[in-house]
Amino acid sequence: MVKVEFLGPMSYIPSMELEVNTLQELKEVLGKDSALQQWLEISAVAVNDEIVENLSHPLHNGDKIALLPPVCGG
């Protein structure tokens, strides 16, 4: 299982533990939630605190995935 955390404006969504093998599978599972669909297209993804862009990136038991929405500040 991997743990998925939602940061920033998505932090109201509780963390999840899911059985997925790649980021593509994770995107498909999370995309079923209409509240998350808009965020999936614009958020960066970190696996074990490292930004990953390749959706075929393999996931392993115990990995921590964070969805990082764009932010602005000054």
C-alpha positions in Angstrom: 0.0 0.0 0.0 1.0 3.6 -0.6 0.0 6.6 1.4 -1.4 9.6 -0.4 -1.4 13.0 1.2 -3.1 16.1 -0.1 -1.5 19.5 0.5 -2.4 23.2 0.4 -6.1 23.8 -0.6 -6.7 20.1 -0.7 -5.6 19.5 2.9 -9.2 19.1 3.9 -9.1 15.7 2.1 -8.0 13.0 4.5 -4.9 11.0 3.7 -5.5 7.7 1.9 -3.8 4.3 1.7 -4.2 2.6 -1.7 -3.0 -0.5 -3.5 -1.6 0.9 -6.8 1.5 0.0 -8.8 2.2 3.2 -10.8 1.3 6.9 -10.7 -1.0 6.3 -13.7 -3.0 3.8 -11.7 -3.2 6.3 -8.8 -4.4 9.0 -11.2 -7.1 6.7 -12.5 -8.3 5.9 -8.9 -8.2 9.5 -7.7 -9.8 10.7 -10.9 -13.1 8.9 -10.0 -13.5 11.6 -7.2 -15.1 14.7 -8.9 -13.6 16.9 -6.1 -10.1 15.8 -7.1 -10.4 15.8 -10.9 -9.5 19.5 -11.3 -6.5 19.2 -9.0 -5.0 16.2 -10.7 -4.3 18.1 -13.9 -2.5 21.0 -12.3 -0.8 19.5 -9.3 2.8 18.3 -9.0 3.4 14.9 -7.5 6.1 13.9 -5.1 7.0 10.3 -4.3 9.0 10.0 -1.1 9.7 13.8 -1.2 11.0 13.8 -4.7 9.1 15.4 -7.6 8.1 12.8 -10.2 6.6 13.7 -13.6 6.5 10.2 -15.3 3.1 8.6 -14.8 4.7 5.2 -15.4 6.8 5.7 -12.3 6.6 2.4 -10.2 5.2 2.6 -6.7 6.2 0.3 -3.9 4.7 -0.7 -0.6 5.3 2.0 1.9 5.8 4.9 -0.6 4.5 8.3 0.4 2.9 10.3 -2.4 2.0 14.0 -1.9 -0.1 16.0 -4.3 1.2 19.5 -4.5 -1.1 22.1 -6.0 0.3 25.3 -7.4 0.5 28.1 -4.9 1.2 31.8 -5.0 2.6 34.1 -2.4 4.9 36.9 -1.8 
